[in-house]
Amino acid sequence: MTRDRRMTPGTLPRFDGWALLDLESGSVIRAGRLPGTWLFDDFSPDGVHVAVSLFSGRVWILDTRTGRAVDIPRPIDQKEIYRMGWSSDGSQLVSTDAGGILGLVNTTTDTLQSTVTVPGDTMAVGQFRPGTRDVTLFNTFGQVFTWDTRSERAIAFGCRIAGRDMTPDEWRTYVGIAPQFQVCPA
């Protein structure tokens, strides 16, 4: 992360640019501007992408080979993101914010896949459990939770709680105009 202004001792540094460096030669391979103020970043497992969280609550994924970036849609009420972590295969990214909202990003389609709010409405930290799609998370009260991020699991849970399939009105409200099909087993 880079900045044009001098840093002032005793203040929180604000970074508004990025640079990819060749550490052996000391040269800049590629550089650019961030679309906001940087908070946190994390390289993908293969080292090709960098996820950048911005003070505004946005997540930005940068392709280090091209310098092209993708702005990921964010949850409606997400606050500034203080931690991110990649799945071991790099296909998903979990972001955690100051208000306890975790966002799950599908990095293949660059879309927000789902969100979950940690009980207690407090800052939370989440990390993928190695070799799984599960996210282990904990809040500032010291509580630890496991989030099974598989959509099949969420669907099965919703069907079990509702005890029925979606009505046509619910389908239109939550799915839209796509043709309705049976979601819950009969």
N, C-alpha and C positions, 0 to 999 in steps of 0.2 A: 504494500500500500504506500502511496506517495502523497505529498502535499506541497503546495507552492509557497506557503507561508512558514516563517520560522516558528518553532515551538516555544511556548512560554512556560517556564518552570511553574509547577503547581496547578496547571490547568489540564483538563482532559484533552488529549490530542485529537484533532479532527482530520481525517484523511479523505481526499476527494478524487484521487487518481490511483492507477495501478500500473505496475511494470513487471514484465517477465524478464528475468536476468539470466545470463549465462555466467555462472559463478566462476568457472575456470578462466574465462577471458575478461570478465568484468564488464561485458557489453550488454546493452539493452536489446533484447530480441524483439519485443513488442511492448507498447504502452498505450494507455488510454485514460479517459475520464470515467469516473463513477457517476451514476445518475442520482447520487445522494451521498450522505455522509456514512462512511464505513464503520461497522461495529465489530464484525467477526468474519473470519473466512476459514475454509477447510478444503483441502485438495481431495479429489475423488481417489478411490483406491488405485486406479490405473495412472494417476497423475495428469490426466488430460484435461479435466475440468476443475474449476475452482468455484465453490459456492460462496457467495458474499452476502452477508446480511447488512442491511442498511438501517440507519436510525429511524427511518419512516416505517419500518416493519416489512419492507419488501425483501425478497430473495432474488438474487441475480446470479445466474450460472454462466461463467465465462469459459469458452473453449480456448485453451492455451495455444492450440495449433493455428487458429485463425484470428483470434482476438474478437470473434463474434460473441455477443452475450444475449441471453434470453432472460426476460423479466418474468418471473413466475407469478401467477395470480395469487393473491394472499387472502387468508381468511378475513372476513369483514371486520372483526373487532381485534385483530392481532396487533399487539404493541411491538416495541422494538425487540428484535430477536437477539438473544444473548448466546445461543449455542446451536450448532448444527452438527449432524453426523450422517455419514453415508452408510448404506447397507454394504455388506462385504463384496457384493457383485457390482456395486455402483448404480444399480437401477432405481434406487430410492434414496431420498434424503429426508431426514426428519429435522424440523426446526422447532425450537422452544423459545417462548417469549416470556416477558416479565409478568404477564397476567395468568400464566398457567395453560395457555393454548399451545398444543403441539400440532404442527402441520406436517402432513406426509405428502411429499412431492414425487411423482413418477418422472424420473429424469429422462426416460426414453421419449415420452410425449410432452415433456415440459409442462405438466399440468398438476394442479393441486388435487390430490387423490382423495384425501379425507382429513378431518381434524378430530381432535379429542380435547376436552377440557379436564385438567387434573383437579380432583376434588380439593377444595380449600381455596380456590381462586388466588393462587399464589405463584410465585416464580417456580418453574420446574425445569428439570434437566432430563433429557431422554437420550438413549443410546441403543443402537441395534445390538441384539444379542448375537454373537458370532454364529454364522451358519443358519440363522433363522430369519423370519420376517417379523419376529417379536421385538418390541421396543421396551426396554426396562427404563422406568422413569421414577423420579422421586421429587417430592416437593420440599419446601423449606420447613415443613413440620416434621421431616424425617420419615414420612410415609413412602413406601416403595410399591409400585404398581407394575403390572405387565400389560402391554397393549398388543393384542394379537391383531396385526394390521391386515390380515387377509379379508377381502370383501366377502367371501363365502361365510366366514365366521360372523361378520356383522349382520348379514342377511338372515342367517339361522337364528341369531339372537333376537332380531326384530320380529321374525315370524313366531318364535316361541313366546315372546312377551305379548304380542297382539293377538295370537291365537287364530289368525285368519290372514287372508291375502289382502292386498290393497283394493280399496273401492275405486270406481272410475273417477270420482272427484279427487281422491288422494293421488291417483296416478297423474292426472292433469296438473295438479298443484306441484308435485315433487319431481315428476319425470318430464312432463310437457306433452307434446303432440305425438310422440312416438307411439306406435301401436302397442296396446296393453297386452301383456302375457302373464302367465301364472309365475309368481315369484316364490311363494311359499308352497311346500308340498301339501297335497290334499289331505 
